[in-house]
């Protein structure tokens, strides 16, 4: 259940009212698209570069502060 939403401008003038039906249909449309599985391969070169850079930064931090035992 969604309550209607009123959208105002900066001066307080009512611009539009979004009905509860419109909000409900928008919510379920977005929900369905977000719940669909995405089959993204793990061979993405940008993701691999970011991951390796992050691992290097973590390794540098551990070595700098001598945190090997933690």
N, C-alpha and C positions, 0 to 999 in steps of 0.2 A: 504494500500500500504506500503510495507516494502522495504527498500533499502538493497542491498546485504552487507554483513558484512565480512570484511577481518580480520583474526586472525593472529597476529604476535607473534613470540617468543621474549625473552628479548633482543636478538641481532638485532631485526628488520627483521628477515627472515620471509617471508610469509609461514604460516603453512597450512592454508586452507581458502577457501572462502565459506561462507554460502549463498546460493541463496535466493532470495526473496520468492520463492515458498516454500522452506523449512521453512523459518521463519513464513510465513503465516500459514502453516499447523500446526506448533508447537503452535503458538498463539491460534488458534481456538480449538485445542485439549485441551490445558490447560484451556481455557475459559469455555469449556463445562464441564470439570470435576469440576471446581470451582463453577459453577452455579448450579450443582445438589444439591438438598437438602440433608442434612445429618440428619438422624433420630437417634440422640443420645439421650438416655434416661437421665433424670435428676437425676437418682438414682446412678450415678457414685460416688463411695466412695471417690476417690482421689479428685474429684471436690468439694465434700461436705467438706472434711477436709481442703482444701485450702480456701474455702469460709468462714468457721467458724474461721479459724486462722486469716484471713484478718479482719473479723468483730471484733475479740478480739483486734487486734492491733489498729484498728480505735477507739474502745471504750476506750482503754488505753490512746491513744493520747488525746481524748476529755476530759477525766477525769484529766489527768496530767496538761493540760493547761487551764482547767476550761472553755471550749468552749460550754457548754450546751445550751446557749441561741442563738448560731449562726446557 
